[in-house]
Amino acid sequence: MSEPHNHEHGEEPRAGFWATLPRGTVTRVLLLLALLAVVVILQRKAGAIAGCMSQSFMAPQSRTVGAPRGDASARGPIHVRVQVPEAATR
């Protein structure tokens, strides 16, 4: 078994580096470093992300490229079903 050390002349034992840090400091430092890495990665890929988003929100192209805009026959037939509500009884 180990004997307790006698500390003469007021000398205190040296604590290790990890023991001197306040609790949670290492966790906070690692979290902030990870957050910084994410910000740097997103900053470098910002152009590609913006291009992908603009393609996602772009309106779909029409199927017929050569047809004029006002030509209804180029778009195909439109089928409409009209349902008239019954007359309300008073």
DOMI-137423 format. One record per atom (N, C-alpha, C, O): residue in three letters; chain; x, y, z. Coordinates in pm, 1 decimal. Example, Ala and Ser with C-alpha at 12.3 -4.5 7.8 and 13.67 -1.06 7.14 Angstrom:
! residues 2
SITE, ALA, A, 1319.0, -569.0, 780.0
SITE, ALA, A, 1230.0, -450.0, 780.0
SITE, ALA, A, 1320.0, -330.0, 780.0
SITE, ALA, A, 1423.6, -331.9, 846.5
SITE, SER, A, 1285.0, -225.0, 708.0
SITE, SER, A, 1367.0, -106.0, 714.0
SITE, SER, A, 1290.0, 3.0, 787.0
SITE, SER, A, 1340.9, 113.8, 803.9
! end
This chain:
! residues 90
SITE, MET, A, 82.7, -118.3, 0.0
SITE, MET, A, 0.0, 0.0, 0.0
SITE, MET, A, 86.3, 123.5, 0.0
SITE, MET, A, 200.0, 123.3, 47.3
SITE, SER, A, 29.1, 229.1, -54.4
SITE, SER, A, 107.1, 352.4, -60.9
SITE, SER, A, 86.3, 434.3, 65.4
SITE, SER, A, -22.6, 438.7, 122.5
SITE, GLU, A, 191.7, 497.4, 105.7
SITE, GLU, A, 185.4, 581.3, 225.4
SITE, GLU, A, 156.0, 724.1, 184.1
SITE, GLU, A, 199.4, 767.9, 77.5
SITE, PRO, A, 83.5, 796.8, 266.3
SITE, PRO, A, 60.1, 938.6, 233.2
SITE, PRO, A, 192.4, 1014.0, 235.8
SITE, PRO, A, 277.4, 991.9, 322.1
SITE, HIS, A, 207.1, 1103.3, 139.0
SITE, HIS, A, 331.6, 1179.0, 128.6
SITE, HIS, A, 331.0, 1293.8, 227.9
SITE, HIS, A, 228.8, 1358.6, 250.3
SITE, ASN, A, 445.7, 1317.3, 286.1
SITE, ASN, A, 462.8, 1432.3, 373.3
SITE, ASN, A, 505.4, 1550.9, 288.7
SITE, ASN, A, 605.9, 1544.7, 217.9
SITE, HIS, A, 429.9, 1657.7, 296.0
SITE, HIS, A, 464.1, 1778.1, 219.9
SITE, HIS, A, 532.9, 1875.8, 314.5
SITE, HIS, A, 469.5, 1937.4, 400.1
SITE, GLU, A, 660.3, 1887.8, 297.5
SITE, GLU, A, 737.5, 1976.0, 384.4
SITE, GLU, A, 747.5, 2115.6, 324.3
SITE, GLU, A, 742.9, 2133.8, 202.7
SITE, HIS, A, 760.9, 2210.4, 410.2
SITE, HIS, A, 783.2, 2349.8, 373.6
SITE, HIS, A, 668.2, 2406.3, 289.9
SITE, HIS, A, 692.1, 2492.8, 205.6
SITE, GLY, A, 546.7, 2361.2, 309.9
SITE, GLY, A, 429.9, 2418.8, 243.5
SITE, GLY, A, 418.5, 2385.8, 95.8
SITE, GLY, A, 343.8, 2452.4, 24.2
SITE, GLU, A, 488.2, 2288.1, 49.4
SITE, GLU, A, 477.1, 2251.2, -91.9
SITE, GLU, A, 350.2, 2171.8, -114.4
SITE, GLU, A, 318.8, 2079.7, -39.0
SITE, GLU, A, 277.4, 2208.1, -219.0
SITE, GLU, A, 157.0, 2134.0, -253.8
SITE, GLU, A, 188.1, 2045.1, -372.5
SITE, GLU, A, 270.7, 2080.7, -456.6
SITE, PRO, A, 124.2, 1931.9, -380.5
SITE, PRO, A, 149.5, 1845.7, -495.8
SITE, PRO, A, 95.4, 1912.3, -622.9
SITE, PRO, A, -6.3, 1981.6, -620.5
SITE, ARG, A, 165.3, 1889.5, -732.1
SITE, ARG, A, 122.9, 1946.8, -859.1
SITE, ARG, A, 3.9, 1866.9, -911.6
SITE, ARG, A, 7.7, 1744.1, -919.0
SITE, ALA, A, -100.8, 1938.8, -947.3
SITE, ALA, A, -217.2, 1872.6, -1007.3
SITE, ALA, A, -191.6, 1862.5, -1157.3
SITE, ALA, A, -121.8, 1946.3, -1214.2
SITE, GLY, A, -247.1, 1761.6, -1220.4
SITE, GLY, A, -231.8, 1745.0, -1364.3
SITE, GLY, A, -305.6, 1854.7, -1439.8
SITE, GLY, A, -388.5, 1926.0, -1383.3
SITE, PHE, A, -274.2, 1866.8, -1567.7
SITE, PHE, A, -335.3, 1969.9, -1651.5
SITE, PHE, A, -487.3, 1954.4, -1655.9
SITE, PHE, A, -560.3, 2052.8, -1643.7
SITE, TRP, A, -534.8, 1831.4, -1673.3
SITE, TRP, A, -678.7, 1807.8, -1685.3
SITE, TRP, A, -750.2, 1833.3, -1552.9
SITE, TRP, A, -867.4, 1870.8, -1552.1
SITE, ALA, A, -681.0, 1813.5, -1442.0
SITE, ALA, A, -742.5, 1834.9, -1311.1
SITE, ALA, A, -757.6, 1983.3, -1280.1
SITE, ALA, A, -845.4, 2021.3, -1202.6
SITE, THR, A, -674.0, 2067.3, -1339.0
SITE, THR, A, -681.1, 2210.4, -1310.0
SITE, THR, A, -788.1, 2281.7, -1390.4
SITE, THR, A, -827.5, 2392.6, -1354.4
SITE, LEU, A, -836.4, 2221.7, -1498.0
SITE, LEU, A, -939.8, 2285.3, -1579.4
SITE, LEU, A, -1075.0, 2277.2, -1509.8
SITE, LEU, A, -1106.8, 2176.2, -1447.0
SITE, PRO, A, -1154.6, 2383.3, -1520.7
SITE, PRO, A, -1289.8, 2377.2, -1463.3
SITE, PRO, A, -1374.3, 2273.6, -1537.0
SITE, PRO, A, -1347.6, 2242.1, -1653.0
SITE, ARG, A, -1473.2, 2222.5, -1471.4
SITE, ARG, A, -1558.2, 2119.9, -1532.9
SITE, ARG, A, -1631.8, 2177.4, -1653.0
SITE, ARG, A, -1678.5, 2291.2, -1649.1
SITE, GLY, A, -1641.9, 2100.1, -1757.9
SITE, GLY, A, -1714.9, 2141.0, -1877.4
SITE, GLY, A, -1634.9, 2222.9, -1976.1
SITE, GLY, A, -1681.7, 2247.3, -2087.3
SITE, THR, A, -1516.3, 2265.9, -1939.0
SITE, THR, A, -1436.4, 2348.2, -2029.7
SITE, THR, A, -1393.5, 2270.1, -2152.8
SITE, THR, A, -1400.7, 2321.0, -2264.7
SITE, VAL, A, -1349.8, 2148.5, -2133.0
SITE, VAL, A, -1304.7, 2066.4, -2245.3
SITE, VAL, A, -1421.6, 2039.7, -2339.8
SITE, VAL, A, -1405.4, 2044.6, -2461.8
SITE, THR, A, -1538.4, 2011.7, -2284.4
SITE, THR, A, -1656.5, 1986.9, -2366.6
SITE, THR, A, -1693.0, 2110.1, -2447.2
SITE, THR, A, -1723.9, 2099.9, -2565.9
SITE, ARG, A, -1689.6, 2226.3, -2384.0
SITE, ARG, A, -1722.1, 2351.3, -2454.3
SITE, ARG, A, -1622.3, 2380.4, -2565.6
SITE, ARG, A, -1660.7, 2423.0, -2674.5
SITE, VAL, A, -1496.5, 2357.7, -2538.4
SITE, VAL, A, -1393.4, 2382.8, -2639.5
SITE, VAL, A, -1412.8, 2290.1, -2758.7
SITE, VAL, A, -1405.5, 2334.6, -2873.2
SITE, LEU, A, -1437.3, 2163.0, -2733.5
SITE, LEU, A, -1459.6, 2068.5, -2843.3
SITE, LEU, A, -1585.4, 2102.2, -2921.5
SITE, LEU, A, -1587.2, 2090.4, -3044.0
SITE, LEU, A, -1689.9, 2143.6, -2852.6
SITE, LEU, A, -1814.5, 2182.4, -2919.5
SITE, LEU, A, -1793.5, 2305.7, -3007.6
SITE, LEU, A, -1842.7, 2310.4, -3120.4
SITE, LEU, A, -1721.8, 2403.6, -2957.5
SITE, LEU, A, -1695.0, 2524.4, -3036.5
SITE, LEU, A, -1605.6, 2495.0, -3156.7
SITE, LEU, A, -1624.8, 2553.4, -3263.4
SITE, LEU, A, -1508.8, 2405.8, -3141.0
SITE, LEU, A, -1424.4, 2368.5, -3254.1
SITE, LEU, A, -1504.7, 2294.9, -3361.1
SITE, LEU, A, -1484.3, 2317.3, -3480.4
SITE, ALA, A, -1595.7, 2207.2, -3319.0
SITE, ALA, A, -1681.4, 2137.6, -3415.3
SITE, ALA, A, -1773.0, 2235.7, -3487.4
SITE, ALA, A, -1793.8, 2223.8, -3608.1
SITE, LEU, A, -1827.4, 2332.0, -3414.9
SITE, LEU, A, -1913.1, 2434.0, -3475.8
SITE, LEU, A, -1835.3, 2519.2, -3575.1
SITE, LEU, A, -1886.7, 2553.4, -3681.6
SITE, LEU, A, -1713.0, 2553.3, -3541.1
SITE, LEU, A, -1628.0, 2629.5, -3632.4
SITE, LEU, A, -1599.3, 2550.3, -3758.9
SITE, LEU, A, -1600.2, 2606.2, -3868.5
SITE, ALA, A, -1574.1, 2421.4, -3744.9
SITE, ALA, A, -1548.7, 2337.1, -3862.2
SITE, ALA, A, -1671.5, 2331.7, -3953.1
SITE, ALA, A, -1657.6, 2336.9, -4075.3
SITE, VAL, A, -1791.2, 2321.3, -3895.5
SITE, VAL, A, -1914.2, 2318.2, -3975.0
SITE, VAL, A, -1932.8, 2449.6, -4049.5
SITE, VAL, A, -1970.7, 2449.1, -4166.6
SITE, VAL, A, -1906.9, 2561.5, -3984.1
SITE, VAL, A, -1921.2, 2692.5, -4048.7
SITE, VAL, A, -1823.4, 2706.3, -4164.7
SITE, VAL, A, -1861.0, 2755.4, -4271.1
SITE, VAL, A, -1700.4, 2664.4, -4146.3
SITE, VAL, A, -1600.7, 2674.6, -4253.3
SITE, VAL, A, -1638.8, 2585.4, -4371.3
SITE, VAL, A, -1625.6, 2626.6, -4486.6
SITE, ILE, A, -1685.6, 2464.5, -4343.9
SITE, ILE, A, -1726.4, 2373.2, -4451.9
SITE, ILE, A, -1844.7, 2430.8, -4529.2
SITE, ILE, A, -1845.5, 2428.0, -4652.3
SITE, LEU, A, -1944.3, 2482.8, -4458.4
SITE, LEU, A, -2060.4, 2542.0, -4526.2
SITE, LEU, A, -2022.1, 2666.2, -4604.7
SITE, LEU, A, -2079.2, 2692.1, -4710.7
SITE, GLN, A, -1926.9, 2743.2, -4554.8
SITE, GLN, A, -1882.0, 2862.1, -4626.3
SITE, GLN, A, -1813.9, 2824.1, -4757.7
SITE, GLN, A, -1832.6, 2890.9, -4859.4
SITE, ARG, A, -1736.0, 2718.2, -4755.5
SITE, ARG, A, -1666.4, 2676.1, -4877.5
SITE, ARG, A, -1761.3, 2615.0, -4979.7
SITE, ARG, A, -1735.7, 2622.9, -5099.8
SITE, LYS, A, -1870.1, 2554.4, -4934.1
SITE, LYS, A, -1965.2, 2490.4, -5025.0
SITE, LYS, A, -2086.2, 2578.5, -5053.2
SITE, LYS, A, -2184.9, 2529.9, -5108.4
SITE, ALA, A, -2081.7, 2705.1, -5017.5
SITE, ALA, A, -2197.3, 2793.8, -5031.8
SITE, ALA, A, -2240.1, 2808.3, -5177.7
SITE, ALA, A, -2359.9, 2813.6, -5205.3
SITE, GLY, A, -2146.6, 2815.0, -5271.0
SITE, GLY, A, -2180.5, 2828.8, -5412.0
SITE, GLY, A, -2256.2, 2707.5, -5464.3
SITE, GLY, A, -2355.5, 2721.8, -5535.6
SITE, ALA, A, -2209.9, 2589.4, -5429.2
SITE, ALA, A, -2276.0, 2467.3, -5474.2
SITE, ALA, A, -2414.4, 2453.7, -5410.9
SITE, ALA, A, -2508.6, 2409.4, -5476.6
SITE, ILE, A, -2426.8, 2491.1, -5285.1
SITE, ILE, A, -2556.0, 2483.5, -5216.9
SITE, ILE, A, -2653.8, 2581.3, -5280.6
SITE, ILE, A, -2770.0, 2546.8, -5302.0
SITE, ALA, A, -2608.6, 2702.8, -5311.3
SITE, ALA, A, -2696.4, 2802.4, -5373.8
SITE, ALA, A, -2741.0, 2756.4, -5512.2
SITE, ALA, A, -2856.9, 2776.0, -5548.8
SITE, GLY, A, -2650.9, 2695.4, -5590.0
SITE, GLY, A, -2687.3, 2644.7, -5722.4
SITE, GLY, A, -2790.8, 2534.1, -5713.8
SITE, GLY, A, -2884.7, 2530.4, -5793.3
SITE, CYS, A, -2774.5, 2445.2, -5619.2
SITE, CYS, A, -2869.3, 2335.3, -5600.9
SITE, CYS, A, -3005.9, 2388.1, -5557.7
SITE, CYS, A, -3109.0, 2339.9, -5604.6
SITE, MET, A, -3006.5, 2486.5, -5468.7
SITE, MET, A, -3133.1, 2543.0, -5423.2
SITE, MET, A, -3204.3, 2617.4, -5535.2
SITE, MET, A, -3326.6, 2609.0, -5546.4
SITE, SER, A, -3131.1, 2689.2, -5617.5
SITE, SER, A, -3195.5, 2763.2, -5726.1
SITE, SER, A, -3254.2, 2667.2, -5829.3
SITE, SER, A, -3358.5, 2696.6, -5887.8
SITE, GLN, A, -3189.8, 2553.8, -5852.6
SITE, GLN, A, -3246.2, 2454.7, -5944.0
SITE, GLN, A, -3369.4, 2388.3, -5883.4
SITE, GLN, A, -3462.1, 2352.2, -5955.9
SITE, SER, A, -3371.1, 2372.2, -5753.8
SITE, SER, A, -3484.6, 2308.1, -5688.2
SITE, SER, A, -3609.9, 2394.9, -5695.4
SITE, SER, A, -3720.3, 2343.2, -5712.2
SITE, PHE, A, -3593.1, 2527.1, -5682.7
SITE, PHE, A, -3707.4, 2617.0, -5679.4
SITE, PHE, A, -3745.1, 2671.5, -5816.6
SITE, PHE, A, -3839.6, 2749.6, -5827.1
SITE, MET, A, -3673.9, 2632.5, -5921.5
SITE, MET, A, -3703.2, 2681.2, -6054.7
SITE, MET, A, -3831.3, 2615.7, -6106.0
SITE, MET, A, -3857.2, 2498.6, -6078.4
SITE, ALA, A, -3911.5, 2692.5, -6181.2
SITE, ALA, A, -4036.0, 2639.4, -6236.7
SITE, ALA, A, -4002.6, 2532.4, -6340.4
SITE, ALA, A, -3903.9, 2544.7, -6412.9
SITE, PRO, A, -4084.2, 2427.9, -6347.7
SITE, PRO, A, -4056.8, 2322.9, -6446.5
SITE, PRO, A, -4073.7, 2375.6, -6588.5
SITE, PRO, A, -4158.1, 2461.6, -6613.8
SITE, GLN, A, -3993.9, 2324.3, -6680.3
SITE, GLN, A, -3999.6, 2365.3, -6820.5
SITE, GLN, A, -4121.3, 2301.6, -6885.7
SITE, GLN, A, -4162.5, 2191.3, -6849.8
SITE, SER, A, -4178.5, 2373.7, -6983.1
SITE, SER, A, -4294.6, 2318.4, -7053.2
SITE, SER, A, -4249.9, 2203.6, -7143.3
SITE, SER, A, -4133.4, 2195.8, -7182.3
SITE, ARG, A, -4343.9, 2114.6, -7176.1
SITE, ARG, A, -4310.3, 1996.3, -7256.0
SITE, ARG, A, -4284.0, 2032.5, -7401.8
SITE, ARG, A, -4197.1, 1973.3, -7465.8
SITE, THR, A, -4358.0, 2128.4, -7454.0
SITE, THR, A, -4339.9, 2168.5, -7593.6
SITE, THR, A, -4256.7, 2295.7, -7596.0
SITE, THR, A, -4298.2, 2399.3, -7544.1
SITE, VAL, A, -4141.0, 2287.0, -7655.7
SITE, VAL, A, -4048.3, 2398.2, -7653.8
SITE, VAL, A, -4082.6, 2500.6, -7761.3
SITE, VAL, A, -4071.0, 2620.5, -7736.3
SITE, GLY, A, -4124.9, 2457.0, -7881.2
SITE, GLY, A, -4144.4, 2548.8, -7992.3
SITE, GLY, A, -4280.6, 2614.1, -7998.3
SITE, GLY, A, -4301.7, 2699.4, -8084.6
SITE, ALA, A, -4373.8, 2579.4, -7912.5
SITE, ALA, A, -4509.4, 2633.9, -7920.1
SITE, ALA, A, -4515.8, 2773.0, -7858.6
SITE, ALA, A, -4450.3, 2798.7, -7757.5
SITE, PRO, A, -4594.0, 2863.5, -7918.3
SITE, PRO, A, -4610.7, 2995.9, -7859.5
SITE, PRO, A, -4688.3, 2987.5, -7727.9
SITE, PRO, A, -4759.0, 2889.9, -7703.0
SITE, ARG, A, -4674.7, 3089.8, -7644.5
SITE, ARG, A, -4734.7, 3087.2, -7511.9
SITE, ARG, A, -4887.6, 3087.2, -7516.3
SITE, ARG, A, -4950.2, 3018.8, -7435.3
SITE, GLY, A, -4948.8, 3160.8, -7607.2
SITE, GLY, A, -5093.3, 3172.8, -7609.5
SITE, GLY, A, -5163.3, 3058.6, -7680.8
SITE, GLY, A, -5286.3, 3053.5, -7679.0
SITE, ASP, A, -5092.8, 2968.7, -7742.1
SITE, ASP, A, -5152.2, 2860.0, -7819.1
SITE, ASP, A, -5198.4, 2749.2, -7724.7
SITE, ASP, A, -5116.8, 2675.1, -7670.0
SITE, ALA, A, -5330.4, 2738.6, -7706.1
SITE, ALA, A, -5385.7, 2639.6, -7614.5
SITE, ALA, A, -5375.1, 2499.0, -7670.6
SITE, ALA, A, -5366.4, 2402.8, -7594.2
SITE, SER, A, -5375.7, 2485.0, -7803.3
SITE, SER, A, -5369.9, 2351.5, -7862.0
SITE, SER, A, -5234.2, 2285.7, -7839.4
SITE, SER, A, -5223.9, 2163.1, -7840.9
SITE, ALA, A, -5130.9, 2365.3, -7818.8
SITE, ALA, A, -4998.6, 2309.3, -7796.8
SITE, ALA, A, -4987.8, 2244.8, -7659.6
SITE, ALA, A, -4905.4, 2155.7, -7638.9
SITE, ARG, A, -5070.0, 2289.0, -7566.5
SITE, ARG, A, -5064.9, 2234.9, -7431.4
SITE, ARG, A, -5145.2, 2106.1, -7417.3
SITE, ARG, A, -5126.2, 2031.9, -7320.9
SITE, GLY, A, -5233.3, 2079.0, -7510.5
SITE, GLY, A, -5315.2, 1958.5, -7501.4
SITE, GLY, A, -5456.0, 1992.3, -7457.2
SITE, GLY, A, -5483.1, 2105.6, -7417.4
SITE, PRO, A, -5545.1, 1896.1, -7463.7
SITE, PRO, A, -5684.4, 1923.0, -7428.0
SITE, PRO, A, -5700.2, 1946.5, -7278.1
SITE, PRO, A, -5628.6, 1888.7, -7196.2
SITE, ILE, A, -5795.2, 2032.1, -7244.7
SITE, ILE, A, -5825.2, 2061.2, -7105.0
SITE, ILE, A, -5959.3, 1997.8, -7073.7
SITE, ILE, A, -6058.6, 2025.8, -7140.8
SITE, HIS, A, -5962.9, 1914.2, -6974.3
SITE, HIS, A, -6086.9, 1847.7, -6933.9
SITE, HIS, A, -6137.8, 1914.0, -6807.6
SITE, HIS, A, -6067.6, 1921.4, -6706.8
SITE, VAL, A, -6263.9, 1963.3, -6814.5
SITE, VAL, A, -6321.9, 2033.4, -6701.0
SITE, VAL, A, -6453.9, 1966.6, -6666.2
SITE, VAL, A, -6533.3, 1933.6, -6754.4
SITE, ARG, A, -6476.1, 1947.4, -6540.1
SITE, ARG, A, -6603.8, 1892.5, -6493.4
SITE, ARG, A, -6669.2, 1999.2, -6407.6
SITE, ARG, A, -6616.2, 2037.6, -6303.3
SITE, VAL, A, -6784.8, 2047.0, -6452.1
SITE, VAL, A, -6855.7, 2152.7, -6380.5
SITE, VAL, A, -6968.2, 2087.4, -6301.9
SITE, VAL, A, -7049.3, 2012.6, -6356.6
SITE, GLN, A, -6971.4, 2117.0, -6172.7
SITE, GLN, A, -7076.1, 2062.0, -6087.2
SITE, GLN, A, -7151.5, 2177.9, -6026.7
SITE, GLN, A, -7095.1, 2258.6, -5952.7
SITE, VAL, A, -7281.2, 2185.8, -6059.0
SITE, VAL, A, -7364.6, 2294.8, -6007.0
SITE, VAL, A, -7430.5, 2247.4, -5879.5
SITE, VAL, A, -7490.8, 2140.1, -5876.7
SITE, PRO, A, -7420.0, 2325.7, -5774.5
SITE, PRO, A, -7483.6, 2285.1, -5648.6
SITE, PRO, A, -7635.3, 2292.4, -5662.6
SITE, PRO, A, -7688.9, 2373.7, -5737.9
SITE, GLU, A, -7701.8, 2206.5, -5589.2
SITE, GLU, A, -7847.9, 2206.7, -5592.6
SITE, GLU, A, -7900.9, 2334.2, -5529.8
SITE, GLU, A, -7837.3, 2394.3, -5443.2
SITE, ALA, A, -8018.3, 2373.8, -5575.2
SITE, ALA, A, -8079.9, 2495.9, -5522.1
SITE, ALA, A, -8111.0, 2475.5, -5374.8
SITE, ALA, A, -8162.5, 2371.2, -5334.5
SITE, ALA, A, -8079.9, 2574.4, -5297.1
SITE, ALA, A, -8103.7, 2564.4, -5153.0
SITE, ALA, A, -8252.5, 2574.2, -5124.9
SITE, ALA, A, -8321.0, 2657.6, -5184.0
SITE, THR, A, -8302.7, 2491.9, -5037.1
SITE, THR, A, -8444.4, 2496.0, -5001.3
SITE, THR, A, -8464.5, 2599.2, -4893.2
SITE, THR, A, -8386.5, 2609.6, -4798.5
SITE, ARG, A, -8573.5, 2676.9, -4909.9
SITE, ARG, A, -8599.7, 2782.6, -4810.0
SITE, ARG, A, -8717.7, 2752.1, -4728.3
SITE, ARG, A, -8753.5, 2830.1, -4640.0
! end
